[in-house]
């Protein structure tokens, strides 16, 4: 998996991750370091996450059932693999 694929997957599933954890948009945006407006835009499919926020989501929600269904590997391991592989290019 590449960075963009991970970003796409998380962007498409961020609302499910938020709802799984019973967070409001205000709570979720504060936890992951985004404005509420940006979170809403991402949940509506108008914007995508950036790499830094995608990494934060993988770290914070690494035990999420949604994340484990969507990703082939453990979230933190996957982020590390992608980041190190990108560095080697």
C-alpha positions as CSV (number, residue, x, y, z in Angstrom):
1,X,0.0,0.0,0.0
2,X,1.1,3.5,-0.8
3,X,0.6,6.8,1.2
4,X,-2.2,7.9,-1.1
5,X,-4.1,4.6,-0.8
6,X,-3.9,4.8,3.0
7,X,-5.1,8.4,3.0
8,X,-8.0,7.5,0.7
9,X,-9.1,4.6,2.8
10,X,-8.9,6.6,6.0
11,X,-10.6,9.6,4.4
12,X,-13.5,7.4,3.3
13,X,-13.8,5.7,6.7
14,X,-13.2,8.5,9.1
15,X,-16.8,9.0,9.9
16,X,-17.2,5.3,10.7
17,X,-14.2,5.5,13.0
18,X,-15.7,8.5,14.7
19,X,-19.1,6.9,15.1
20,X,-17.5,3.7,16.4
21,X,-15.9,5.6,19.2
22,X,-19.1,7.7,19.8
23,X,-17.4,11.0,19.2
24,X,-19.0,14.2,18.0
25,X,-17.4,16.0,15.1
26,X,-16.2,18.6,17.6
27,X,-14.5,15.9,19.8
28,X,-13.0,14.0,16.8
29,X,-11.6,17.2,15.2
30,X,-9.9,18.2,18.5
31,X,-8.5,14.7,19.0
32,X,-6.9,14.4,15.6
33,X,-5.9,18.0,15.2
34,X,-8.3,19.3,12.5
35,X,-10.8,22.0,12.4
36,X,-14.4,20.9,12.6
37,X,-14.9,22.4,9.1
38,X,-12.1,20.3,7.7
39,X,-13.5,17.2,9.3
40,X,-16.9,17.8,7.8
41,X,-15.4,18.4,4.4
42,X,-13.5,15.1,4.7
43,X,-16.6,13.2,5.9
44,X,-18.5,14.5,2.9
45,X,-15.8,13.4,0.5
46,X,-14.9,16.9,-0.6
47,X,-11.4,16.8,0.9
48,X,-8.9,14.2,2.0
49,X,-6.8,13.8,5.1
50,X,-3.1,14.9,4.9
51,X,-0.4,12.4,5.8
52,X,0.2,13.8,9.3
53,X,-3.4,13.4,10.3
54,X,-3.6,10.0,8.7
55,X,-0.6,8.9,10.8
56,X,-2.3,10.4,14.0
57,X,-5.5,8.5,13.3
58,X,-3.6,5.2,12.8
59,X,-1.8,5.8,16.1
60,X,-4.8,6.9,18.2
61,X,-7.3,4.5,16.8
62,X,-5.0,1.5,16.2
63,X,-7.5,-0.8,18.0
64,X,-10.5,0.3,16.0
65,X,-12.6,-2.5,14.5
66,X,-13.2,-0.3,11.4
67,X,-9.5,0.3,10.9
68,X,-8.7,-3.4,11.2
69,X,-11.4,-4.3,8.7
70,X,-10.2,-1.7,6.2
71,X,-6.5,-2.2,6.5
72,X,-4.6,-5.4,5.7
73,X,-2.1,-4.8,8.6
74,X,-2.0,-3.3,12.0
75,X,-2.4,0.5,11.5
76,X,0.9,1.5,13.2
77,X,2.9,-1.1,11.5
78,X,1.5,-0.1,8.1
79,X,2.2,3.6,8.6
80,X,5.8,2.7,9.6
81,X,6.3,0.5,6.6
82,X,4.9,3.1,4.2
83,X,6.9,5.9,5.7
84,X,10.2,4.0,5.6
85,X,9.6,2.7,2.1
86,X,8.9,6.3,0.9
87,X,12.2,7.3,2.5
88,X,14.1,4.7,0.5
89,X,13.0,6.1,-2.8
